[in-house]
Amino acid sequence: MTGRVLVTGAAGFIGSTLVESLLASGADVVGVDAFTDYYPTSRKRANLAAVTGHPRFRLVEADLRSHPIEPLLDGVDGVVHLAALPGVRSSWGERFRAYAEHNVVATQRLLEAVRLVPVRRVVAASSSSVYGLPTRFPTPEEESPRPVSPYGVTKLAGEALLHAYWASYRLPVVGLRYFTVYGPRQRPDMGIHAFFEAARAGTPVTVYGTGDQTRDFTFVDDAVAGTIAALTQPAMPGLTYNVGGGHRISLNDLLTRIELVTGRHLERKLVTAPPGDPHDTSADVTRARRDLGYAPKTDLTEGLRRQWEWQRTS
Ligand SMILES: NC(=O)c1ccc[n+]([C@@H]2O[C@H](COP(=O)([O-])OP(=O)(O)OC[C@H]3O[C@@H](n4cnc5c(N)ncnc54)[C@H](O)[C@@H]3O)[C@@H](O)[C@H]2O)c1
């Protein structure tokens, strides 16, 4: 694609993968990241190693909670807003204030800047966490969102801000509800990453509940392809799209696949499920297929192999 794209959260798991894909497609990219310490910043630096020095990439180390955003939009055609504090479990208690600031206040500041310096499209990351305990599987976007974690509440508030700026100012916003993204660079707090680490170390894996909970896993390249489509295709501004992988499997079955991929036995340690984790997630991607041509391609076993290869060698 041509033109300049501003990617917030550019040093993160999804952000750094998106930056590489945008550069490969011919775009100019300005990446913004605050290098928060949710997980080691050395990993975030490593995520950007391949694009550092690229003639069409510029990194701005800045915190969207306070940094002036309008100058960052100079000459920008599209914005992909991925910056956030992720993770369900650490969003309870005192930490909620930080979640509200990074996920809600920073989003409002970005939208306010776009109001003053217009761009062609703003794509912003939401999450399957907004659904909470949905009644329909696969879950369509029309399902009433009722998050069961403070993190989910902040992502839903971010979506509500997108809607407010669309409804009141016609900002060309598109929201994407990602469903558990995995693949190379996956955050160390995420399940598949932790399971591969346990396989490497020969230590038991912690299973919350009985392992019968299910997840719709999305390979990162598919999530990135859906994100670029939301930036470039005539998606409906003001709408939100599910971005899932079409692989809904139980945690127990996932662990069996991980054993196959790694060739190692995983000892399971069952503990009580923490509050805030939805029991099941499953994306109905009909709307994304229709408007974005979204078609996740990566088979789960192949995606797991690629993450294992990265984790084993990094
Ligand atoms: N990974 C998933 O499975 C998943 C699922 C659903 C939604 N999401 C959403 O996708 C987005 C990206 O997730 P990820 O897994 O790549 O997370 P990540 O933590 O790897 O990346 C987020 C990046 O945002 C940066 N950041 C946070 N607050 C900032 C601020 N105030 N200013 C500038 N930068 C800031 C962080 O330093 C980090 O590098 C997030 O919005 C997340 O809520 C991710």
Ligand as a Chemical Component Dictionary entry (heavy atoms), coordinates in Angstrom:
data_LIG
# 
_chem_comp.id                   LIG 
_chem_comp.type                 NON-POLYMER 
_chem_comp.pdbx_formal_charge   0 
_chem_comp.three_letter_code    LIG 
# 
loop_
_chem_comp_atom.comp_id 
_chem_comp_atom.atom_id 
_chem_comp_atom.alt_atom_id 
_chem_comp_atom.type_symbol 
_chem_comp_atom.charge 
_chem_comp_atom.model_Cartn_x 
_chem_comp_atom.model_Cartn_y 
_chem_comp_atom.model_Cartn_z 
_chem_comp_atom.pdbx_ordinal 
LIG N1  N1  N 0  -2.725 -10.185 21.893 1  
LIG C1  C1  C 0  -4.000 -10.493 21.936 2  
LIG O1  O1  O 0  -4.392 -11.687 21.942 3  
LIG C2  C2  C 0  -5.053 -9.418  21.956 4  
LIG C3  C3  C 0  -6.402 -9.822  22.035 5  
LIG C4  C4  C 0  -7.388 -8.833  22.055 6  
LIG C5  C5  C 0  -7.033 -7.498  21.964 7  
LIG N2  N2  N 1  -5.717 -7.148  21.912 8  
LIG C6  C6  C 0  -5.395 -5.721  21.821 9  
LIG O2  O2  O 0  -4.439 -5.551  20.773 10 
LIG C7  C7  C 0  -3.544 -4.500  21.090 11 
LIG C8  C8  C 0  -2.105 -4.990  21.000 12 
LIG O3  O3  O 0  -1.928 -6.075  21.918 13 
LIG P1  P1  P 0  -0.538 -6.821  22.086 14 
LIG O4  O4  O 0  -0.834 -8.200  22.516 15 
LIG O5  O5  O -1 0.322  -6.573  20.899 16 
LIG O6  O6  O 0  0.055  -6.043  23.360 17 
LIG P2  P2  P 0  1.524  -5.473  23.662 18 
LIG O7  O7  O 0  1.552  -5.168  25.122 19 
LIG O8  O8  O 0  2.557  -6.407  23.138 20 
LIG O9  O9  O 0  1.569  -4.127  22.824 21 
LIG C9  C9  C 0  0.999  -2.917  23.266 22 
LIG C10 C10 C 0  2.051  -1.824  23.168 23 
LIG O10 O10 O 0  1.454  -0.583  23.533 24 
LIG C11 C11 C 0  2.418  0.207   24.228 25 
LIG N3  N3  N 0  1.689  1.199   25.036 26 
LIG C12 C12 C 0  0.875  0.963   26.095 27 
LIG N4  N4  N 0  0.399  2.128   26.597 28 
LIG C13 C13 C 0  0.908  3.122   25.813 29 
LIG C14 C14 C 0  0.786  4.543   25.818 30 
LIG N5  N5  N 0  0.062  5.172   26.762 31 
LIG N6  N6  N 0  1.434  5.256   24.867 32 
LIG C15 C15 C 0  2.200  4.622   23.910 33 
LIG N7  N7  N 0  2.369  3.274   23.881 34 
LIG C16 C16 C 0  1.736  2.544   24.819 35 
LIG C17 C17 C 0  3.185  -0.816  25.049 36 
LIG O11 O11 O 0  4.482  -0.359  25.435 37 
LIG C18 C18 C 0  3.233  -2.034  24.117 38 
LIG O12 O12 O 0  4.459  -2.093  23.384 39 
LIG C19 C19 C 0  -3.974 -3.978  22.453 40 
LIG O13 O13 O 0  -4.838 -2.882  22.259 41 
LIG C20 C20 C 0  -4.740 -5.143  23.057 42 
LIG O14 O14 O 0  -5.690 -4.699  24.002 43 
LIG C21 C21 C 0  -4.728 -8.079  21.900 44 
# 
loop_
_chem_comp_bond.comp_id 
_chem_comp_bond.atom_id_1 
_chem_comp_bond.atom_id_2 
_chem_comp_bond.value_order 
_chem_comp_bond.pdbx_ordinal 
LIG N1  C1  SING 1  
LIG C1  O1  DOUB 2  
LIG C1  C2  SING 3  
LIG C2  C3  SING 4  
LIG C2  C21 DOUB 5  
LIG C3  C4  DOUB 6  
LIG C4  C5  SING 7  
LIG C5  N2  DOUB 8  
LIG N2  C6  SING 9  
LIG N2  C21 SING 10 
LIG C6  O2  SING 11 
LIG C6  C20 SING 12 
LIG O2  C7  SING 13 
LIG C7  C8  SING 14 
LIG C7  C19 SING 15 
LIG C8  O3  SING 16 
LIG O3  P1  SING 17 
LIG P1  O4  DOUB 18 
LIG P1  O5  SING 19 
LIG P1  O6  SING 20 
LIG O6  P2  SING 21 
LIG P2  O7  DOUB 22 
LIG P2  O8  SING 23 
LIG P2  O9  SING 24 
LIG O9  C9  SING 25 
LIG C9  C10 SING 26 
LIG C10 O10 SING 27 
LIG C10 C18 SING 28 
LIG O10 C11 SING 29 
LIG C11 N3  SING 30 
LIG C11 C17 SING 31 
LIG N3  C12 SING 32 
LIG N3  C16 SING 33 
LIG C12 N4  DOUB 34 
LIG N4  C13 SING 35 
LIG C13 C14 SING 36 
LIG C13 C16 DOUB 37 
LIG C14 N5  SING 38 
LIG C14 N6  DOUB 39 
LIG N6  C15 SING 40 
LIG C15 N7  DOUB 41 
LIG N7  C16 SING 42 
LIG C17 O11 SING 43 
LIG C17 C18 SING 44 
LIG C18 O12 SING 45 
LIG C19 O13 SING 46 
LIG C19 C20 SING 47 
LIG C20 O14 SING 48 
# 
